[in-house]
């Protein structure tokens, strides 16, 4: 009798819930923000609710380290915690943290209601994190929808700007079609293999006979996921949505949902071993690199230029997907982290300079920035040089590892096309640097508001991460290489 009470007290908690702890934390803080929103004065809401969202982001990052101590499957083998999912959790939640910091000043400048904004960011992040650890296709679809619905709404938050409403509507309509393709592909792979669990699909497809339905299924799923990452020829939504959406939201949607979707693609292509993906990936990579860079050459808006740039970078990343798993997987993971750091920082600075209604987003608006604000110009230069792939930046090693993986897989033609496209891309990135340092503004100069603590922190953290990945890439790459063993069994 004396032993029963202590035994009851020390009974271990349900490990399943620990394995989705970051998602639970994000959901709780997201709901808390929605509850607090109508109770707080509108003029104080931005900072108060932003602080709650910031606390939620930090708490969810801390929850990842708790989650990492309990690897394994959860909820009847629908969720898996391993080094692969932990890596993408950290990347996504770091992006969310920086986005929340960059939004403090932005919401006040644009006079945007904070409650729904921060709530949607955290709820969408919960869906993105769940995508990276889900190993069951129906659960992946549900998580994808949670992420997508949040970003559809966030894209239209500049309600006074018709471009923002157009961006939200276009993103929603085209995204719905893409989701339908993915869901139909899931249905067909179930018909071909009798399961929607990734490990069971792998076992079924490696018994010798591969039903033709499996090839159709993978094509449909690739269409749906290709839209989400903005890969050609499913990229038509990207420039208009990036131009109309709020700049911090563009920084979020150009990195975090793409990281989650690339994680899903890695699981489907390499862990499930779904056949028929090589040429799909090859052609998508070539089209994305070429169309993205050629489209960026003629842009006068920096947001549209970076939109086409994101299409090209999706192509570079897809090169890793065409390579062998041992090198393709870690190079893709490293590229995702490096691209997230430089892109979030770039859009944080764009949102700061843009002003009310995002009036100042033309490349010419950056004329003379090197003289008027050397710090801002230097930070943006770091991000642009990293996007080119200049040594000592994260972008250099990101491209180096991807092209090296392709060469080891004897994809010489694809590598040559990638290098040529990188050379083309250097023109439009360097054009912005030339405008900042070698061109004076025509007429009245764009007003530069003083940097706030939040924006300064985002710029410094993004720049430091970009330089760290370019100078000391070993730790991140080693962790990514360890993930190969957990993904390929």
RAWOMO-V122089 format. One record per helix or strand of 3 or more residues. SS is the DSSP state (helix for helix, strand for strand). FROM is the first residue (numbers start at 1). TO is the last residue. If there is no record, write none. Layout:
BEGIN
ss;from;to
SS;FROM;TO
SS;FROM;TO
END
This chain:
BEGIN
ss;from;to
helix;2;9
helix;15;18
helix;21;37
helix;42;68
strand;72;74
strand;79;81
helix;83;110
helix;114;133
helix;137;154
helix;162;193
helix;198;205
helix;212;228
helix;238;244
helix;247;253
helix;256;271
helix;278;297
helix;302;321
helix;325;354
helix;356;358
helix;363;366
helix;369;372
helix;374;388
helix;394;408
helix;412;438
helix;453;471
helix;474;487
END
